[in-house]
């Protein structure tokens, strides 16, 4: 049987970024926190933390952190049922708010995820901790136990998880009208050489949509071109409207940005998204999963 106090100490060290902050959060001495972690490692016969300038969990530690998060959610659901939703930490009016952590790409958050789950969050008093990452990398947060679900391009279910198809997010290559004209030949055709002479606006260094567009529609692999990086949706799309470069935006966003035009009309990059989540979910997590799937059906293109 795992010791709950030792597990909480492990979670606190990782969540607070070190033994000192964890001790303060748990109202314990530094020695007490260290002893609990050492005892847990001795019981399991393996290291759970990599100690250094930044403390991080080993693969075994990550598995235990996922277990801790699941237990917390299930205990919260149990207390809600036993005490009529009034248990645990309360806000104004005695309403208890329960926290769920998810990893999502920024485009999904802005375009369909939050509008889709907002009614559920209000109705069941849920608060979200959202980890923003590229859709090709969000599953890393689920694998490490930091979140209970993620919107990802990974179709194969990770260990202990379920992968459910959500739909297709279509991206279009766009730019300001003046920039679009500079990318065309006198006859109006798009010139890949003229396009590559212009900077691209890219969300962050993990974003590969521009390269995917160039390979799919022009046969160009690993092309070189100047790049702006703007890791915020509003800043990213504002940079495009200001004519600073060309970039890829979800089709849902283009209708809200009349100052942008398609560079190659009819050409798109389709990204298939999945909802990966724990196989054994708390009631609150199950509700969130259902809301995410419903929202995706309403806002995304159906999967092929």
C-alpha positions in Angstrom: 0.0 0.0 0.0 1.4 3.4 -1.0 1.7 6.0 1.7 -0.5 9.0 1.0 1.7 11.4 2.8 4.8 10.3 0.9 2.9 10.6 -2.4 1.7 14.2 -1.5 5.3 15.1 -0.7 6.5 13.8 -4.1 3.7 15.8 -5.9 4.5 18.9 -3.9 8.2 18.8 -4.8 7.4 18.6 -8.5 4.5 21.0 -8.5 6.4 23.7 -6.5 9.7 23.2 -8.2 11.9 22.1 -5.3 12.1 20.7 -1.7 12.1 24.1 0.0 8.9 25.4 -1.6 7.3 22.0 -1.1 8.1 22.0 2.6 6.6 25.5 2.9 3.4 24.4 1.0 3.0 21.3 3.2 3.9 23.2 6.5 6.7 20.7 7.1 10.5 20.9 7.6 12.8 20.4 4.7 14.2 17.3 6.4 10.6 15.8 6.7 9.9 16.2 3.0 13.3 14.7 2.1 12.6 11.8 4.5 9.2 11.1 3.0 10.6 11.0 -0.6 13.6 8.8 0.5 11.2 6.4 2.2 9.0 6.2 -0.9 12.0 5.5 -3.1 13.3 2.9 -0.7 9.9 1.2 -0.7 9.7 1.1 -4.5 13.4 0.4 -5.0 14.0 3.1 -7.5 14.6 6.8 -7.9 11.6 9.0 -8.3 13.2 12.4 -8.7 16.2 13.7 -10.5 17.8 16.1 -8.1 19.7 19.1 -9.6 19.3 22.7 -10.4 15.8 21.8 -11.5 14.1 18.9 -9.8 12.1 16.7 -12.2 10.4 13.4 -11.9 11.9 10.2 -13.4 9.6 8.0 -15.5 8.6 6.1 -12.3 7.9 9.4 -10.6 5.8 10.6 -13.5 3.7 7.5 -13.2 3.1 8.1 -9.5 2.2 11.8 -10.2 -0.5 10.6 -12.6 -1.8 8.3 -9.9 -1.8 11.2 -7.4 -3.8 13.4 -9.7 -6.3 10.7 -10.4 -6.8 10.0 -6.7 -7.3 13.7 -6.0 -10.0 14.0 -8.6 -11.8 10.8 -7.5 -11.7 11.9 -3.8 -13.1 15.3 -4.8 -16.0 13.6 -6.7 -16.6 11.3 -3.7 -16.7 14.3 -1.3 -19.1 16.1 -3.6 -21.4 13.2 -3.5 -21.2 12.7 0.2 -21.7 16.3 1.1 -23.9 17.6 -1.7 -21.2 19.5 -3.5 -20.2 21.6 -0.4 -17.1 19.7 0.6 -13.5 20.8 0.4 -12.1 24.2 -0.3 -14.9 26.7 -1.0 -15.3 30.0 -2.6 -18.0 32.6 -2.1 -21.3 31.2 -1.1 -19.7 27.9 0.0 -19.5 26.6 -3.6 -16.6 24.1 -4.1 -14.5 24.5 -7.2 -12.6 21.5 -8.6 -9.5 21.9 -10.8 -8.7 19.9 -14.0 -5.5 20.3 -15.9 -5.3 19.9 -19.7 -2.8 20.5 -22.5 -4.0 22.1 -25.7 -2.7 23.9 -28.7 -3.4 27.6 -28.7 -5.5 27.6 -31.9 -7.9 25.0 -30.4 -8.2 27.0 -27.1 -9.1 30.1 -29.0 -11.4 28.7 -31.6 -13.5 25.8 -30.2 -12.3 24.3 -27.0 -13.2 27.0 -24.5 -16.5 28.0 -26.1 -17.4 24.3 -26.2 -16.6 23.5 -22.5 -17.6 26.8 -20.9 -21.2 25.7 -20.1 -19.9 22.5 -18.3 -17.3 24.5 -16.3 -19.9 26.9 -15.0 -22.5 24.2 -14.3 -20.3 21.9 -12.4 -17.9 24.5 -10.8 -14.8 23.3 -12.6 -11.7 25.4 -13.1 -9.1 24.6 -15.8 -5.3 24.8 -15.7 -4.4 24.9 -19.4 -1.0 24.0 -20.6 -0.4 25.6 -24.1 1.8 23.6 -26.5 2.0 22.7 -30.1 -0.5 20.0 -31.0 2.4 17.6 -31.9 3.8 17.9 -28.4 0.9 18.3 -26.0 0.9 14.5 -25.2 4.3 15.0 -23.4 2.4 16.7 -20.6 -0.1 13.8 -20.4 2.8 11.3 -20.4 4.5 13.2 -17.5 1.3 13.2 -15.4 1.0 17.0 -15.5 -2.4 16.9 -17.1 -5.4 14.5 -17.3 -6.1 15.0 -21.0 -4.7 16.7 -24.1 -5.6 17.7 -27.6 -3.0 16.1 -29.8 -2.1 14.8 -33.2 -0.9 11.5 -31.7 -3.4 8.8 -32.7 -1.9 5.9 -30.8 -3.1 5.7 -27.2 -0.3 6.1 -24.7 0.0 3.6 -21.8 -3.0 3.9 -19.5 -4.7 6.3 -21.8 -7.5 6.4 -24.5 -7.1 8.2 -27.8 -10.4 9.4 -29.4 -10.6 11.2 -32.8 -12.0 14.7 -32.5 -11.9 16.0 -36.1 -9.9 18.0 -38.6 -8.6 21.5 -38.1 -8.0 23.1 -41.5 -5.2 25.7 -41.9 -4.9 28.2 -44.7 -1.8 30.1 -45.9 -2.6 33.8 -45.6 -1.1 37.3 -45.7 -1.9 40.9 -46.0 -3.1 42.0 -49.5 0.2 43.8 -50.3 2.3 40.8 -49.3 0.0 38.4 -51.3 0.6 40.5 -54.4 4.4 40.4 -53.9 4.2 36.6 -53.9 2.6 36.5 -57.4 4.0 36.6 -60.9 2.8 39.2 -63.4 0.2 36.6 -64.6 -1.2 36.2 -61.1 0.3 32.8 -60.3 1.9 32.2 -56.9 5.7 32.0 -57.1 7.3 29.9 -54.4 10.5 31.8 -54.8 8.8 35.1 -54.2 7.0 33.6 -51.3 10.2 32.3 -49.7 11.7 35.8 -50.1 9.1 37.1 -47.7 9.3 36.4 -43.9 6.9 33.9 -42.4 5.1 34.5 -39.1 5.4 31.4 -37.0 3.8 30.7 -33.6 6.9 29.1 -32.1 9.9 26.9 -33.0 7.8 23.8 -32.7 5.3 25.0 -35.3 5.8 23.0 -38.5 2.7 24.0 -40.4 4.5 26.3 -42.8 6.9 23.6 -43.8 4.0 21.2 -44.2 2.3 23.7 -46.5 5.4 24.2 -48.7 6.0 20.5 -49.0 2.4 19.5 -49.8 1.7 22.2 -52.3 5.1 23.1 -53.8 7.2 19.9 -53.1 9.7 21.9 -51.1 11.5 20.1 -48.2 13.3 22.0 -45.5 13.3 25.3 -47.3 15.1 28.3 -45.9 13.2 31.6 -45.4 13.2 34.4 -42.9 10.9 33.9 -39.9 9.2 36.0 -37.2 8.1 34.1 -34.0 5.0 35.3 -32.2 3.9 32.8 -29.5 0.4 34.3 -28.9 -2.6 34.0 -31.1 -3.6 37.7 -31.1 0.0 38.8 -31.7 0.5 36.2 -34.4 -2.5 37.3 -36.4 -1.9 41.0 -35.8 1.6 40.5 -37.3 0.0 38.9 -40.4 -2.4 41.8 -40.8 0.4 44.3 -40.5 2.1 42.6 -43.5 5.1 41.4 -41.5 4.9 38.0 -43.2 2.8 35.1 -44.3 1.5 32.3 -42.1 -0.9 29.5 -41.4 -4.2 30.2 -39.6 -7.3 28.0 -38.9 -10.1 28.5 -41.3 -12.4 29.5 -38.4 -10.1 32.5 -37.7 -10.0 33.8 -41.3 -13.6 34.9 -41.2 -12.8 37.2 -38.2 -9.8 38.7 -40.0 -11.0 40.5 -43.1 -7.6 42.1 -43.5 -6.1 38.7 -44.5 -6.2 36.9 -47.9 -5.3 33.4 -48.9 -2.0 33.2 -50.8 -3.0 30.0 -52.6 -6.8 29.7 -52.6 -8.0 26.2 -52.2 -4.8 24.9 -50.8 -4.8 23.8 -47.1 -3.1 21.8 -44.5 -5.4 19.5 -42.6 -4.5 18.5 -39.1 -6.3 15.6 -37.5 -6.8 16.1 -33.8 -7.3 13.5 -31.0 -8.4 13.7 -27.4 -6.0 11.6 -25.3 -7.1 11.1 -21.7 -6.7 8.7 -18.8 -8.4 5.4 -19.3 -9.8 5.5 -15.7 -11.3 9.0 -15.2 -13.0 10.7 -12.3 -16.6 11.8 -12.9 -15.6 15.4 -13.5 -12.9 14.3 -16.0 -15.5 12.1 -17.8 -17.8 15.1 -18.1 -15.0 17.2 -19.6 -14.2 14.4 -22.1 -17.8 14.3 -23.2 -17.9 18.1 -23.6 -14.7 18.2 -25.6 -16.0 15.5 -28.0 -19.3 17.4 -28.4 -17.5 20.7 -29.1 -15.2 19.1 -31.6 -18.1 17.6 -33.5 -19.7 21.1 -33.7 -16.6 23.1 -34.7 -14.2 20.8 -36.5 -14.4 19.1 -39.8 -15.3 15.4 -39.5 -12.4 13.0 -39.6 -11.9 11.1 -42.9 
